[in-house]
């Protein structure tokens, strides 16, 4: 058994109080690093625009069967050209 004197001294883990005031500066620095990391973001785009996105798309480009990825909608914005990309290859 552990003596009462040792328990009062703080020698046993459950009875030892964690001093948050001493660790406060570490928490503040970690928080600031997290905030700056989220605000900073990435410098470059993860996927460049001109790069083929799949092996199948690369196959189509090499054989001259590339299809348009986006088309202009009625409001002037770009939208994915799903019908163009999903139609069979042998149809013009």
C-alpha positions in Angstrom: 0.0 0.0 0.0 1.1 3.5 -0.7 1.4 5.8 2.2 -0.8 8.8 2.7 2.3 11.0 2.8 3.5 10.0 -0.7 0.0 10.5 -2.1 -0.1 14.1 -0.7 3.3 14.8 -2.3 2.0 14.0 -5.8 3.9 10.9 -6.4 1.0 8.9 -7.7 -0.5 9.6 -11.2 -4.2 9.8 -10.4 -3.6 12.1 -7.4 -1.2 14.4 -9.2 -2.8 17.5 -10.6 -2.0 18.5 -14.2 -0.9 22.0 -14.4 -2.6 23.6 -17.4 -1.1 27.0 -16.7 2.4 25.7 -17.3 1.3 24.0 -20.5 -0.7 27.0 -21.8 2.0 28.3 -24.1 2.3 25.0 -25.9 -1.5 24.9 -26.5 -1.4 28.5 -27.8 1.5 27.7 -30.2 -0.2 24.6 -31.5 -3.5 26.5 -32.0 -1.6 29.3 -33.9 0.1 26.8 -36.2 -3.2 25.1 -36.9 -4.8 28.5 -37.8 -2.0 29.6 -40.0 -1.9 26.2 -41.7 -5.6 26.4 -42.5 -5.5 30.0 -43.7 -2.4 29.5 -45.8 -3.8 26.6 -47.8 -2.0 25.2 -50.8 0.1 27.3 -53.2 -0.7 25.4 -56.3 -3.7 23.5 -57.6 -3.7 19.8 -56.7 -4.7 18.7 -60.2 -3.4 20.9 -63.1 -6.0 21.8 -65.7 -4.3 20.4 -68.8 -3.3 17.0 -67.2 -5.2 13.9 -68.2 -7.2 12.7 -65.2 -7.3 9.0 -65.9 -5.6 6.3 -68.0 -8.7 6.1 -70.3 -8.6 9.9 -70.9 -4.8 9.6 -71.8 -5.7 6.7 -74.2 -8.3 8.9 -75.9 -5.9 11.9 -76.2 -3.2 9.7 -77.8 -5.6 8.4 -80.4 -7.1 11.8 -81.3 -10.5 11.0 -79.7 -10.3 13.7 -77.0 -13.6 15.1 -75.8 -14.4 18.4 -74.3 -14.6 18.3 -70.5 -16.9 21.3 -70.1 -19.5 23.2 -72.1 -21.1 26.5 -71.7 -24.7 26.4 -70.3 -27.6 28.8 -71.1 -26.4 31.3 -68.4 -22.8 31.5 -69.7 -21.2 29.4 -67.0 -19.2 26.2 -67.5 -20.7 22.9 -66.6 -19.5 19.3 -67.2 -20.1 18.0 -70.7 -21.6 14.7 -69.6 -23.5 13.9 -72.8 -20.4 14.5 -74.9 -18.2 12.4 -72.7 -20.6 9.5 -72.3 -21.7 9.1 -75.9 -20.2 6.1 -77.8 -16.8 6.6 -79.5 -17.9 5.5 -82.9 -20.6 8.2 -83.3 -19.6 11.6 -84.6 
